[in-house]
Amino acid sequence: MPVVRSVSPQRPKDIVVSIDAATNDGVALAAQAARSAQADWAAAPPANRANALHAAAEAVAGAAAELADLAVREVGKPIAEARGEVARTVAILRYYAQQVFDPTGAVHEPGAGVGIAYTRRRPRGIAGLVTPWNFPFAIPLWKAAPALAFGNAVLLKPAPQATACALRLAELIGPQLPRGLFTVLPGDAETGQAVVAAADVVSFTGSTTAGAAVAAAATARGVPVQCEMGGQNPAIVLPDADVAVVARQVAYAAFGYAGQKCTATKRVIVVGDPTALTDALVAEVEKLPCGDPAEPDTVVGPVIDDAARARVLDAAVSAVSAGGHIRDGGQVSPGHGWYAMPAVVTGLPEGHLLHHEEVFGPICTVSQADTVGAALDAANAVRYGLAASVFTADLDAALSLVDGLAAGQIKINAPSTGVDFHLPFGGERASSLGPREQGKAAQDFYTTLRTVTVAPSRPTG
C-alpha cells in the first residue's frame, strides 16, 4: 500500500507524518458514508449547520497556537504568517456560518399570470476538494466551509506535503459535524483521481497541469468543477509612484514565504528608467530576514522540497546564461534545509522562461517599458492571468490599466498578494477554469438552482 510521507522543509530529517494513502476502495467507502450523512445534513434546519460551523471555528481557535506551529514545521511557513492563516481560517468558518441564512432563491410572477413561480437552491451532494500545501488550513476551509454551509458533504484530498495539517483539521472539525460528513483522504494523484470520480462537485487548487486533468475528468462526468492554478503576476510601476513604498511592498509580495503564493509578484515592469526602483527593491530584499521559519522575524523561509529548490536555482543559472544579472540571491543559503536566497533578476531577454512561466519560489524579474501601453502589453504577454498590481498616483492611468489587465485580482498601490475571503477569487486564461470561489460566489458553485411553478389547483375566472 502506498505511504504518504511528509517532512519538514527546514529539517528534512524530521518526518512530520507517515501514513497509508487512501486507496480507491477507501475513497469509495468514505463517499458512501458522506452520501448517507449529507442527506440528513441538508434536511436539517439551517441553524444546525450554522451552530456546527461556529463550533468548528471555536475548535480551531482553541488550537490556534498548535496549528500555527504545525504549519511552520510541515510546510515551512514563517510563524507570523502561520498565525495569520489560522486566524483567517477561524474567520472563514464564522463567515460561512452566517451565510447559512442567506436567501436561497427569489419569487417571480409566472408567465400565465396566476399562481407563483420561485427559484430555490439545493446542495449538490458530495464536494470533492483537492488542495495545495502552501495554505494548509485556509484553502481547504475556504472550500469546505461554504460546501458544508450549503448542505454538502466534503471529501478532502490535501497535498501530500500538508497531510499532517489536514489530518489535524479533521480531528478538530470532525467532532462538530455528523459522522462521515467531512473526511480527509491522504494520498497522491491516484487518491485525488478517486475523489474526483466520487464527487458531485469538484474544487481544485494547484498546478496548471494537474488542474487541467481534474477539469477534464470532472467535465467528462458532467460534474461542476472549478480549478485555481498558476500565476505569473506582474507589478506595473508608473513614473510617479513612490519608489521607497513600492520597493517595500514588492519585496514582501515577491519574497514573503519564499515566493510560494499563487498571487506572489513574479514580474516587476517599470515604465521609464528602472534603475531607482531596482536599487531600492534590492535594498529592501537584502533587509528581509531569511532562515528558520519558527523565528518570529523570519520573512523568507525554505521552499517546500528539494525539487522546488532545484527549480529556483536552475532558473537563476539559466537567467545568467541568457545574459541576465542576479542582483541578489540565486544561491543556496546556509543550513540543512531546502533554502534558496531571494533573487532579483534584471536584463533578461523578453522570451526568457522567467518572464513567462511560474517558478514557485523566491525569484522575480525587473524589466523596463517605454510607455504605459507597452507595460500593459508586457503584463498580458503570458498565458496566465491570476493577480496583478499597479503603482501610481494617477487615478486615470490606474483605472485604464484595470480595464486592460488580464487578471482576476488587481491591486492598486497594494501588493499582489493577499486575498479577501468575503470577495470572489479566481483568475483569467490558464490561471482558472470554471466559476469563482469564496464570498457570495461560493453559494452559486456549491448549490444548484431550481425553478418551481405553482399553479392554482382549480382554474380561476
DAJO-V679416 format. One line per field, one symbol per residue. phi: phi as a letter, one per 30 degrees, with the letter a starting at -180 (. if undefined). psi: psi as a letter, one per 40 degrees, with the letter a starting at -180 (. if undefined). burial: + if it has 16 or more other ideal C-beta (glycine too) atoms within 10 Angstrom, else -. A space follows every 50 residues. Layout:
phi: ???
psi: ???
burial: ???
//
This chain:
phi: .dccbcbdddbeddddabbddddeddddddddddddddddddddeedddd ddddddddddddceddddddddddcideedddddddddddddddddddde cdeclbcbddddibibbbcbcbddkcccccbdcdbdcddeddcdddedec jccbcccdeedbddddddeddddeddbeeidbbcbdlceddddddddccc abbbblddddddddddddddcicebbbcbdbbdccccdddddedddeddd edddbehhicbdcddcbcccdjddeddddddddddddddckeddddcdcc cdddadddddddddddddddddjdbddaiibdddkccccbdebccbidde ddeddbbdcdadbbcbbcbdbddddddddddbdcadbabbcaccdddddd dedcdcadbbcchadddjbddccdblbchddbbiddbihdddddddbccc cbcccedbecj
psi: hihhhhihdegeehhdihihihidddddddddddddddddddeiiddddd ddddddddddddfdddddddddddefhidddddddddddddddddddded eiieaihihideeiaihiihiiidbhhhhhiiedgedddddeddddddde eiihhhhiidefddddddddddddeeiihedhhhgiaadddddddddeie hhhihaidddddddddddddefhhihhhbiighihhhideihdddddddd ddddehffefideihdhhhhhaheddddddddddddehhiaheehdehdh aiididdddddddddddddddeeihhdiafihiiieagihihhhhifiid eiddedihhgaghiihiiididdddddddefieifciiihhiehdddddd ddddhgidhhhhfiidihhheeiihiaibedihaiiiiaedddddeiihi hhhhiieiii.
burial: ---+-++++++----++---+++--++--++-++--++--++------++ -++++++-+++-+---++-++++++++++++++-+++++++++++++-++ ---+------------+---+-++++++++++++++++++++++++++++ ++++++++++++++++++++-+++-+++-++++++++---++++++++++ ++++++-+-++-+++-++----++++++++++++++++--+-+--+++++ ++++++++++++++++++++++-+--++-+++-++--+-+++++---+++ +++++--++-+++-++-++----+-+++++--+---++++++++++++-- -+-++--++++++++++++--+--++-+++-+-+++++++++----++-- +---+++++++---+++-+-+--++++-++++++-++++-+++++++--- -----------
//
